[in-house]
Amino acid sequence: MVRRHFFFYGRVQGVGFRWHAVSKARLLGLTGWVKNLSDGSVEMEAQGTRTQIGELLGYLYEQRYIRIEDIKAEDIALEDESSFNERW
């Protein structure tokens, strides 16, 4: 089990990024959160197996209107939580 903290850059706001992330993460059984940032990027934390997180990232890359141009990511400490949600 790992927890990864991400920043996504590119065309990631106004294209359903958060909706897709929440929907797929829940299907995969991940926990964490996703939110838009004022600079046009998206921040996300996802917790699960590396395979599950990889599946989430692959899914996001495949979406028609989302264009991820850069990602910054790091492993962080696990948290005790039970769902994946959108933050405001």
N, C-alpha and C positions, 0 to 999 in steps of 0.2 A: 504494500500500500504506500502510495506517495501523494504528496500535495504539490501542485505546480502553480506558480504565480505568473500570469501572462500579461503582456501589453501587445495589442494588435494594432498595426498601422496600415493605412491604405483606404480603400472605400469600404469602411466597416460600420458606418452609422447611416441610418435611413434606408437600410437594405435588408432588414430582418435578422441581423446578426444575433442580437440578444434572444429573439424568439427561437431561432434555430438552435442556438447554444443550449437554452433551457430545455427545449423539447428533447433534443438528442441526449443531453446529459442525463436527464431523468430516465429515458429508455435504457441507457447503459448502466444505470445504478450509481452514477457519480454523485458526489455532494460538492457544494461550493456555491459560487455566485458569479454574476457577470454584470457590468455596468458601463455606460457611456461616460467618457471624460470630456471636459470642456474644450480640449485641444483637437477633438475629432477622432481620437483613438478609443479603443475599448479595453477595459481591464477585466481580467477574469482570474479566479482561483478555482481549480478543479482537483478533487481528491478521489482516488480510486487506484486501479492498477495502471501501470504504464501502457498496457495494451488498450484499456478502456479510454484513457486520455488520448492516445494516438488515434483511436477510432473517431473520437470527437473532433480532433483537429482535421483529420482527413475529410470528414463530413462537411465541416465548415469551408474547407478549400474547394469542395465540389459544388457549392451553392452558386446558382446562376449570377446573382447580382453582387455577391460579396467578392471583393478583390483584396486579399491579404498580401501586402507588399513587404512587410517586415514583422517579425515577432521577437520580442524580448521575453525570455523565460528563465525561471530559476526554481529549484526545489526549495520548499519551505516546510516548516513544522506542521505535522498533522493537527487537525482540529476535530473536536467532538461535535458533529452536526449530523442531521438526518435527511437533508434535502438539498436540491440545487435550485437557486432562486435568482431572480433579477433584482438588482439593487438600483436605487435612484440617487 
